């Protein structure tokens, strides 16, 4: 699947705390329990490992999907702790993604559960896909938290070359301009929005 450079990608991330990130940070440590398509190979004891050639970052096509995915564990949107930020970017080139929303999983003996099943299983799929198709920028999949809406997992290499030099939008999640949109999103999801 090709994702056009005009497509807006949304991400919510923590700028502070134990694991601060930048708007364009790829994570090279994993797989983490919440990372559906983390491509890293776990250490022998099953703990996360660090692989400098296995970066991962997650985006969505909407603020609602991003909120649903990021805050799924608690259903509480904390706009202050760890300095959450929202970024909106457009890739600088066409993204080449494997579309898991179509028949590809079925044709290979899997199912649409690949977007919602146990993460240890989906992480193993990610490693297999990555090994077989190292030229892919990542995966297009259905959000299990937002009624199957599109979500994107990017892998680096090669996806870092697709991120722009600067974002279209970069705001702290407690920015007053996000009050109404976040309240609407949280009402739709039945999530709690903290002031």
C-alpha positions in Angstrom: 0.0 0.0 0.0 1.3 3.5 -0.8 0.5 6.4 1.5 0.7 9.7 -0.3 2.9 12.5 1.1 -0.1 14.7 1.5 -1.5 12.3 4.2 -1.5 13.8 7.7 -0.2 11.5 10.4 -1.0 12.1 14.1 1.1 11.0 17.1 0.9 11.6 20.8 4.1 11.1 22.8 5.8 12.0 26.1 8.4 14.7 26.0 9.4 14.2 29.7 9.5 11.4 32.2 11.7 8.3 32.3 11.7 7.8 28.5 11.4 11.3 26.9 10.9 11.4 23.1 11.1 13.9 20.3 8.3 14.3 17.8 10.3 12.2 15.2 11.9 9.7 17.6 12.0 6.0 16.7 12.3 3.6 19.6 15.1 1.1 19.3 14.4 -0.8 22.6 11.7 -3.5 22.6 9.6 -5.3 22.1 7.5 -3.5 24.8 4.3 -5.0 26.2 2.2 -2.3 24.5 4.0 -2.3 21.1 1.8 -4.3 18.7 4.3 -4.4 15.9 7.6 -3.9 17.7 10.2 -5.6 15.5 13.0 -6.1 18.0 14.0 -9.6 19.1 13.5 -10.0 22.9 16.5 -10.9 25.0 16.9 -14.6 26.1 15.0 -13.9 29.3 12.1 -12.3 27.3 13.0 -8.8 28.3 13.3 -5.9 25.8 16.6 -5.6 23.9 18.1 -2.7 22.0 18.7 -3.0 18.3 20.1 0.0 16.5 18.7 -1.3 13.2 15.2 -1.9 14.5 13.4 1.4 15.2 9.7 1.7 15.6 7.2 4.6 15.9 3.4 4.5 15.8 1.0 7.0 14.1 -2.7 7.3 13.3 -4.7 9.2 10.8 -6.8 11.0 13.4 -6.5 12.5 16.8 -9.2 10.2 18.1 -7.4 7.1 17.0 -4.2 8.3 18.5 -5.9 9.1 21.8 -7.7 5.8 21.8 -4.4 3.9 21.3 -2.1 5.9 23.6 -4.5 6.0 26.6 -6.1 2.5 26.2 -4.7 1.1 29.4 -6.4 3.6 31.7 -8.9 5.4 29.5 -7.7 8.6 31.3 -6.2 11.3 29.2 -3.7 13.1 31.4 -2.7 16.3 29.6 0.2 17.2 32.0 2.1 14.2 33.4 5.3 13.5 31.4 4.7 16.4 29.1 2.5 14.8 26.4 2.6 16.4 23.0 0.6 16.0 19.8 2.3 16.1 16.5 0.9 16.2 13.0 3.2 15.5 10.1 3.1 14.8 6.4 5.7 12.3 5.1 8.1 13.9 2.6 7.8 10.9 0.3 5.3 8.1 -0.4 5.3 5.5 2.4 5.4 1.8 1.4 3.3 -0.1 3.9 2.0 -3.6 4.1 -1.8 -3.4 4.4 -3.0 -5.7 7.1 -6.6 -4.5 6.7 -7.1 -6.5 3.5 -6.8 -10.2 2.6 -3.0 -10.4 3.2 -3.3 -12.0 6.7 -5.9 -14.5 5.5 -3.8 -15.5 2.5 -0.9 -16.3 4.9 -2.9 -18.3 7.4 -3.5 -15.6 9.9 -6.7 -13.4 10.3 -7.7 -9.9 11.2 -6.9 -10.8 14.8 -3.4 -9.7 13.8 -4.6 -6.2 14.6 -6.1 -7.1 18.0 -4.6 -10.4 19.2 -1.9 -11.0 21.8 1.0 -8.7 21.2 3.7 -11.4 21.6 2.1 -13.0 18.5 1.8 -9.8 16.5 5.4 -8.9 17.4 6.6 -12.2 16.0 4.7 -11.4 12.8 6.4 -8.0 12.7 9.8 -9.6 13.0 8.9 -12.1 10.2 7.5 -9.4 7.9 10.5 -7.1 8.6 13.0 -9.9 7.7 11.1 -10.8 4.5 10.5 -7.2 3.4 13.3 -4.9 4.7 12.4 -2.2 2.2 8.9 -1.7 3.7 8.5 1.5 5.7 6.1 -0.3 8.0 2.5 -1.6 8.4 -1.0 -0.2 7.9 -3.4 -1.9 10.3 -6.8 -1.5 12.0 -6.9 0.1 15.4 -8.4 -2.3 17.9 -9.3 0.6 20.1 -11.0 2.9 17.6 -13.5 0.7 15.6 -10.9 -0.5 13.1 -9.8 3.0 12.0 -6.4 3.2 10.3 -3.2 3.1 12.4 0.4 3.0 11.1 3.6 1.5 12.5 6.8 2.8 10.9 10.1 1.0 11.0 13.5 2.4 10.7 15.4 1.8 8.6 14.1 3.0 6.1 11.2 5.2 7.4 13.2 7.9 9.1 14.0 9.2 5.6 10.2 9.8 5.1 9.7 12.0 8.1 9.8 15.8 7.3 12.4 18.2 8.7 9.7 19.9 10.7 6.1 19.0 11.8 3.0 20.7 10.6 1.7 20.9 14.2 3.4 20.4 17.5 1.5 21.3 20.6 1.6 20.3 24.3 -1.6 18.3 25.0 -2.7 20.9 27.5 -2.7 23.7 24.9 -6.0 25.6 25.2 -6.6 25.1 21.5 -7.0 21.4 22.1 -9.6 21.8 24.9 -12.7 21.4 22.7 -11.3 18.7 20.3 -10.0 16.5 23.1 -13.2 16.9 25.1 -15.2 15.8 22.0 -12.8 12.8 21.4 -12.9 11.7 25.0 -16.7 11.9 25.1 -16.9 9.7 21.9 -14.5 7.2 23.4 -15.9 7.4 27.0 -12.4 8.3 28.2 -11.8 10.7 31.1 -10.1 14.0 30.2 -8.1 15.5 33.0 -7.7 19.3 33.1 
